[in-house]
């Protein structure tokens, strides 16, 4: 029963990351000199939202997985990430703290020069998110919790 809950969380995580991947595949660097139309900006808004959502989904999944394994939750995100690192699901705790900060920064930046950097950082950080998704899927399969491909 409990494994069904963690599998459902993983399925939601995978759906969110697949949407992010679709946005990343269509990525065209943001030009701070260009005056974008609202329809052109919709792509970048979607990319930002999908990145934010993926970060939240994966951090939420880590919390659910921690509870699934330990029947309790860490007091801090750093402690939770340390556990995920020990399990081999992530390499760098700092990366996830930075991804979360970037998620927060996205909502408050409107200057074109800063947006260019943010969108490039989203693309770069997304690669690590996709890598972690693969590690999570392997972990679940090794634990006998079959993930739907």
MODELLER restraints for C-alpha pairs under 7 A, 6 or more apart:
rsr = mdl.restraints
at = mdl.atoms
rsr.add(forms.Gaussian(group=physical.xy_distance, feature=features.Distance(at['CA:3:A'], at['CA:145:A']), mean=6.57, stdev=0.5))
rsr.add(forms.Gaussian(group=physical.xy_distance, feature=features.Distance(at['CA:6:A'], at['CA:64:A']), mean=6.70, stdev=0.5))
rsr.add(forms.Gaussian(group=physical.xy_distance, feature=features.Distance(at['CA:6:A'], at['CA:65:A']), mean=6.59, stdev=0.5))
rsr.add(forms.Gaussian(group=physical.xy_distance, feature=features.Distance(at['CA:7:A'], at['CA:147:A']), mean=6.56, stdev=0.5))
rsr.add(forms.Gaussian(group=physical.xy_distance, feature=features.Distance(at['CA:9:A'], at['CA:61:A']), mean=6.18, stdev=0.5))
rsr.add(forms.Gaussian(group=physical.xy_distance, feature=features.Distance(at['CA:10:A'], at['CA:61:A']), mean=6.82, stdev=0.5))
rsr.add(forms.Gaussian(group=physical.xy_distance, feature=features.Distance(at['CA:13:A'], at['CA:54:A']), mean=6.88, stdev=0.5))
rsr.add(forms.Gaussian(group=physical.xy_distance, feature=features.Distance(at['CA:13:A'], at['CA:57:A']), mean=5.42, stdev=0.5))
rsr.add(forms.Gaussian(group=physical.xy_distance, feature=features.Distance(at['CA:13:A'], at['CA:58:A']), mean=6.26, stdev=0.5))
rsr.add(forms.Gaussian(group=physical.xy_distance, feature=features.Distance(at['CA:16:A'], at['CA:50:A']), mean=6.94, stdev=0.5))
rsr.add(forms.Gaussian(group=physical.xy_distance, feature=features.Distance(at['CA:16:A'], at['CA:53:A']), mean=6.86, stdev=0.5))
rsr.add(forms.Gaussian(group=physical.xy_distance, feature=features.Distance(at['CA:16:A'], at['CA:54:A']), mean=5.64, stdev=0.5))
rsr.add(forms.Gaussian(group=physical.xy_distance, feature=features.Distance(at['CA:17:A'], at['CA:54:A']), mean=5.62, stdev=0.5))
rsr.add(forms.Gaussian(group=physical.xy_distance, feature=features.Distance(at['CA:19:A'], at['CA:50:A']), mean=6.69, stdev=0.5))
rsr.add(forms.Gaussian(group=physical.xy_distance, feature=features.Distance(at['CA:20:A'], at['CA:47:A']), mean=6.68, stdev=0.5))
rsr.add(forms.Gaussian(group=physical.xy_distance, feature=features.Distance(at['CA:20:A'], at['CA:50:A']), mean=5.13, stdev=0.5))
rsr.add(forms.Gaussian(group=physical.xy_distance, feature=features.Distance(at['CA:20:A'], at['CA:51:A']), mean=6.11, stdev=0.5))
rsr.add(forms.Gaussian(group=physical.xy_distance, feature=features.Distance(at['CA:23:A'], at['CA:47:A']), mean=5.69, stdev=0.5))
rsr.add(forms.Gaussian(group=physical.xy_distance, feature=features.Distance(at['CA:24:A'], at['CA:123:A']), mean=6.27, stdev=0.5))
rsr.add(forms.Gaussian(group=physical.xy_distance, feature=features.Distance(at['CA:30:A'], at['CA:116:A']), mean=5.18, stdev=0.5))
rsr.add(forms.Gaussian(group=physical.xy_distance, feature=features.Distance(at['CA:31:A'], at['CA:116:A']), mean=6.65, stdev=0.5))
rsr.add(forms.Gaussian(group=physical.xy_distance, feature=features.Distance(at['CA:32:A'], at['CA:112:A']), mean=4.67, stdev=0.5))
rsr.add(forms.Gaussian(group=physical.xy_distance, feature=features.Distance(at['CA:32:A'], at['CA:113:A']), mean=5.45, stdev=0.5))
rsr.add(forms.Gaussian(group=physical.xy_distance, feature=features.Distance(at['CA:32:A'], at['CA:116:A']), mean=6.37, stdev=0.5))
rsr.add(forms.Gaussian(group=physical.xy_distance, feature=features.Distance(at['CA:51:A'], at['CA:122:A']), mean=6.81, stdev=0.5))
rsr.add(forms.Gaussian(group=physical.xy_distance, feature=features.Distance(at['CA:52:A'], at['CA:103:A']), mean=5.17, stdev=0.5))
rsr.add(forms.Gaussian(group=physical.xy_distance, feature=features.Distance(at['CA:55:A'], at['CA:99:A']), mean=6.92, stdev=0.5))
rsr.add(forms.Gaussian(group=physical.xy_distance, feature=features.Distance(at['CA:55:A'], at['CA:100:A']), mean=6.72, stdev=0.5))
rsr.add(forms.Gaussian(group=physical.xy_distance, feature=features.Distance(at['CA:63:A'], at['CA:73:A']), mean=6.57, stdev=0.5))
rsr.add(forms.Gaussian(group=physical.xy_distance, feature=features.Distance(at['CA:66:A'], at['CA:72:A']), mean=6.92, stdev=0.5))
rsr.add(forms.Gaussian(group=physical.xy_distance, feature=features.Distance(at['CA:66:A'], at['CA:73:A']), mean=6.18, stdev=0.5))
rsr.add(forms.Gaussian(group=physical.xy_distance, feature=features.Distance(at['CA:67:A'], at['CA:73:A']), mean=5.47, stdev=0.5))
rsr.add(forms.Gaussian(group=physical.xy_distance, feature=features.Distance(at['CA:74:A'], at['CA:80:A']), mean=5.61, stdev=0.5))
rsr.add(forms.Gaussian(group=physical.xy_distance, feature=features.Distance(at['CA:81:A'], at['CA:93:A']), mean=5.78, stdev=0.5))
rsr.add(forms.Gaussian(group=physical.xy_distance, feature=features.Distance(at['CA:82:A'], at['CA:93:A']), mean=6.56, stdev=0.5))
rsr.add(forms.Gaussian(group=physical.xy_distance, feature=features.Distance(at['CA:84:A'], at['CA:90:A']), mean=6.04, stdev=0.5))
rsr.add(forms.Gaussian(group=physical.xy_distance, feature=features.Distance(at['CA:85:A'], at['CA:91:A']), mean=5.72, stdev=0.5))
rsr.add(forms.Gaussian(group=physical.xy_distance, feature=features.Distance(at['CA:89:A'], at['CA:132:A']), mean=6.03, stdev=0.5))
rsr.add(forms.Gaussian(group=physical.xy_distance, feature=features.Distance(at['CA:89:A'], at['CA:135:A']), mean=5.48, stdev=0.5))
rsr.add(forms.Gaussian(group=physical.xy_distance, feature=features.Distance(at['CA:89:A'], at['CA:136:A']), mean=5.92, stdev=0.5))
rsr.add(forms.Gaussian(group=physical.xy_distance, feature=features.Distance(at['CA:90:A'], at['CA:132:A']), mean=6.05, stdev=0.5))
rsr.add(forms.Gaussian(group=physical.xy_distance, feature=features.Distance(at['CA:109:A'], at['CA:115:A']), mean=6.85, stdev=0.5))
rsr.add(forms.Gaussian(group=physical.xy_distance, feature=features.Distance(at['CA:137:A'], at['CA:147:A']), mean=6.47, stdev=0.5))
rsr.add(forms.Gaussian(group=physical.xy_distance, feature=features.Distance(at['CA:140:A'], at['CA:146:A']), mean=6.44, stdev=0.5))
rsr.add(forms.Gaussian(group=physical.xy_distance, feature=features.Distance(at['CA:140:A'], at['CA:147:A']), mean=6.89, stdev=0.5))
rsr.add(forms.Gaussian(group=physical.xy_distance, feature=features.Distance(at['CA:141:A'], at['CA:147:A']), mean=6.55, stdev=0.5))
